[in-house]
Amino acid sequence: MHNKIDFDNVNDNRLFDKMVVSSFPEILPLKDLFEKNEWHNETTYDHVRNVFINMNKFFTDNFDINLDKDILYYAAIYHDIGKLETIRISPDEATSFPNHESISAEKLPEQKIISVLGEERFNLLKTLIAKHADIHKILDNKKEYITLLGEYKRDFRNLFLENIILTLCDIKNSHLVETDEQEYNFRAGVLEEFINKEIS
């Protein structure tokens, strides 16, 4: 039986590490996976911890938002668990992880999470993780991203805001700030604008 955790109180690196050891040991192997590319220069574990802390800060700043916070916290923890199985290293030693989103969704410890969230919410979590790169791909299209985001919102309404928030927390403080600050500012700005529209 997996006990429900008060994620709002896990607000720094030390508390996150303690929580992982006691409740989410499945992601500990990510400490041995180093990512080196335009987006990352860190272990996958460090990235996941950063996403979680960003999520915690988001909910602290937006304490009255009406969302299923547990789904987003679980997504932050497990969204990249499939990277171990999907790593590719190019001749220049850059790393990539094709299809890691769907692999991560399939690797979720189903019964453990269902014991806390229930089956319906688990399925929402699984969908969110499987689709967590969708917003990034839309923002690659600089000419049509506004139209594409509108269409995505229509087709993915039940998790649209959650995916926008997860994507924002995913890029906050990322290596992209150093490798392409203009691109980082574009993406963060678009995501924050959409979030503000959705919650206003």
Contacts in CASP RR format, 6 or more apart in sequence:
PFRMAT RR
TARGET T0000
AUTHOR 0000-0000-0000
METHOD contacts of the structure
MODEL  1
MHNKIDFDNVNDNRLFDKMVVSSFPEILPLKDLFEKNEWHNETTYDHVRN
VFINMNKFFTDNFDINLDKDILYYAAIYHDIGKLETIRISPDEATSFPNH
ESISAEKLPEQKIISVLGEERFNLLKTLIAKHADIHKILDNKKEYITLLG
EYKRDFRNLFLENIILTLCDIKNSHLVETDEQEYNFRAGVLEEFINKEIS
1 115 0 8 1.000
2 23 0 8 1.000
2 112 0 8 1.000
2 113 0 8 1.000
2 115 0 8 1.000
2 116 0 8 1.000
3 23 0 8 1.000
3 116 0 8 1.000
4 70 0 8 1.000
4 116 0 8 1.000
5 19 0 8 1.000
5 23 0 8 1.000
7 56 0 8 1.000
7 69 0 8 1.000
7 70 0 8 1.000
7 73 0 8 1.000
8 56 0 8 1.000
8 59 0 8 1.000
8 60 0 8 1.000
8 69 0 8 1.000
9 15 0 8 1.000
10 16 0 8 1.000
10 19 0 8 1.000
10 52 0 8 1.000
10 56 0 8 1.000
11 53 0 8 1.000
11 56 0 8 1.000
11 57 0 8 1.000
11 60 0 8 1.000
12 53 0 8 1.000
13 49 0 8 1.000
13 53 0 8 1.000
16 49 0 8 1.000
16 52 0 8 1.000
16 53 0 8 1.000
17 49 0 8 1.000
20 27 0 8 1.000
20 28 0 8 1.000
20 77 0 8 1.000
21 28 0 8 1.000
24 77 0 8 1.000
24 78 0 8 1.000
26 78 0 8 1.000
26 81 0 8 1.000
26 107 0 8 1.000
26 109 0 8 1.000
27 45 0 8 1.000
27 48 0 8 1.000
27 77 0 8 1.000
27 78 0 8 1.000
27 81 0 8 1.000
28 45 0 8 1.000
29 84 0 8 1.000
30 43 0 8 1.000
30 44 0 8 1.000
30 45 0 8 1.000
30 48 0 8 1.000
30 80 0 8 1.000
30 81 0 8 1.000
30 83 0 8 1.000
30 84 0 8 1.000
31 43 0 8 1.000
31 45 0 8 1.000
32 43 0 8 1.000
33 43 0 8 1.000
33 44 0 8 1.000
33 45 0 8 1.000
33 83 0 8 1.000
33 84 0 8 1.000
33 87 0 8 1.000
34 42 0 8 1.000
34 43 0 8 1.000
34 44 0 8 1.000
34 95 0 8 1.000
35 41 0 8 1.000
35 42 0 8 1.000
35 43 0 8 1.000
35 44 0 8 1.000
35 47 0 8 1.000
35 83 0 8 1.000
35 95 0 8 1.000
35 97 0 8 1.000
36 93 0 8 1.000
36 94 0 8 1.000
36 95 0 8 1.000
37 94 0 8 1.000
37 95 0 8 1.000
37 96 0 8 1.000
37 175 0 8 1.000
38 175 0 8 1.000
38 176 0 8 1.000
38 179 0 8 1.000
38 180 0 8 1.000
39 171 0 8 1.000
39 174 0 8 1.000
39 175 0 8 1.000
39 176 0 8 1.000
39 179 0 8 1.000
40 47 0 8 1.000
40 95 0 8 1.000
40 174 0 8 1.000
40 175 0 8 1.000
41 175 0 8 1.000
41 178 0 8 1.000
42 50 0 8 1.000
42 175 0 8 1.000
44 80 0 8 1.000
44 83 0 8 1.000
44 84 0 8 1.000
47 80 0 8 1.000
47 174 0 8 1.000
48 76 0 8 1.000
48 77 0 8 1.000
48 79 0 8 1.000
48 80 0 8 1.000
50 172 0 8 1.000
50 173 0 8 1.000
50 174 0 8 1.000
51 76 0 8 1.000
51 79 0 8 1.000
51 166 0 8 1.000
51 169 0 8 1.000
51 170 0 8 1.000
51 172 0 8 1.000
52 73 0 8 1.000
52 76 0 8 1.000
52 77 0 8 1.000
54 76 0 8 1.000
54 168 0 8 1.000
54 169 0 8 1.000
54 170 0 8 1.000
54 172 0 8 1.000
54 173 0 8 1.000
55 72 0 8 1.000
55 73 0 8 1.000
55 76 0 8 1.000
55 165 0 8 1.000
55 166 0 8 1.000
55 169 0 8 1.000
56 73 0 8 1.000
58 165 0 8 1.000
58 168 0 8 1.000
58 169 0 8 1.000
59 65 0 8 1.000
59 69 0 8 1.000
62 199 0 8 1.000
65 199 0 8 1.000
67 161 0 8 1.000
67 162 0 8 1.000
67 165 0 8 1.000
68 121 0 8 1.000
68 124 0 8 1.000
68 162 0 8 1.000
70 116 0 8 1.000
70 117 0 8 1.000
70 121 0 8 1.000
71 117 0 8 1.000
71 121 0 8 1.000
71 124 0 8 1.000
71 125 0 8 1.000
71 128 0 8 1.000
71 162 0 8 1.000
72 128 0 8 1.000
72 162 0 8 1.000
72 165 0 8 1.000
72 166 0 8 1.000
74 113 0 8 1.000
74 117 0 8 1.000
74 125 0 8 1.000
75 125 0 8 1.000
75 128 0 8 1.000
75 129 0 8 1.000
75 132 0 8 1.000
75 162 0 8 1.000
75 166 0 8 1.000
76 166 0 8 1.000
76 169 0 8 1.000
78 104 0 8 1.000
78 107 0 8 1.000
78 108 0 8 1.000
78 125 0 8 1.000
78 129 0 8 1.000
79 101 0 8 1.000
79 104 0 8 1.000
79 129 0 8 1.000
79 132 0 8 1.000
79 166 0 8 1.000
79 170 0 8 1.000
80 97 0 8 1.000
80 100 0 8 1.000
80 104 0 8 1.000
81 104 0 8 1.000
81 107 0 8 1.000
81 108 0 8 1.000
82 97 0 8 1.000
82 100 0 8 1.000
82 103 0 8 1.000
82 104 0 8 1.000
82 107 0 8 1.000
83 97 0 8 1.000
83 100 0 8 1.000
83 104 0 8 1.000
85 100 0 8 1.000
85 103 0 8 1.000
85 107 0 8 1.000
86 97 0 8 1.000
86 98 0 8 1.000
86 99 0 8 1.000
86 100 0 8 1.000
86 103 0 8 1.000
87 95 0 8 1.000
87 96 0 8 1.000
87 97 0 8 1.000
88 95 0 8 1.000
88 96 0 8 1.000
88 97 0 8 1.000
88 98 0 8 1.000
89 95 0 8 1.000
90 96 0 8 1.000
101 129 0 8 1.000
101 130 0 8 1.000
101 131 0 8 1.000
101 132 0 8 1.000
101 133 0 8 1.000
102 130 0 8 1.000
104 129 0 8 1.000
104 130 0 8 1.000
105 126 0 8 1.000
105 127 0 8 1.000
105 129 0 8 1.000
105 130 0 8 1.000
108 122 0 8 1.000
108 125 0 8 1.000
108 126 0 8 1.000
108 129 0 8 1.000
110 122 0 8 1.000
113 122 0 8 1.000
113 125 0 8 1.000
114 122 0 8 1.000
117 125 0 8 1.000
124 158 0 8 1.000
124 159 0 8 1.000
127 159 0 8 1.000
128 159 0 8 1.000
128 162 0 8 1.000
128 163 0 8 1.000
128 166 0 8 1.000
131 156 0 8 1.000
131 159 0 8 1.000
131 163 0 8 1.000
132 163 0 8 1.000
132 166 0 8 1.000
132 167 0 8 1.000
132 170 0 8 1.000
134 152 0 8 1.000
134 156 0 8 1.000
134 163 0 8 1.000
135 149 0 8 1.000
135 152 0 8 1.000
135 163 0 8 1.000
135 164 0 8 1.000
135 167 0 8 1.000
135 191 0 8 1.000
136 167 0 8 1.000
136 187 0 8 1.000
138 145 0 8 1.000
138 148 0 8 1.000
138 149 0 8 1.000
138 152 0 8 1.000
139 145 0 8 1.000
139 186 0 8 1.000
139 187 0 8 1.000
139 190 0 8 1.000
141 148 0 8 1.000
142 186 0 8 1.000
145 190 0 8 1.000
149 190 0 8 1.000
149 194 0 8 1.000
152 160 0 8 1.000
153 160 0 8 1.000
156 163 0 8 1.000
160 198 0 8 1.000
161 195 0 8 1.000
161 198 0 8 1.000
161 199 0 8 1.000
164 191 0 8 1.000
164 194 0 8 1.000
164 195 0 8 1.000
164 198 0 8 1.000
165 195 0 8 1.000
167 191 0 8 1.000
168 188 0 8 1.000
168 191 0 8 1.000
168 192 0 8 1.000
168 195 0 8 1.000
171 184 0 8 1.000
171 187 0 8 1.000
171 188 0 8 1.000
171 191 0 8 1.000
172 188 0 8 1.000
174 184 0 8 1.000
176 183 0 8 1.000
176 184 0 8 1.000
176 187 0 8 1.000
177 184 0 8 1.000
END
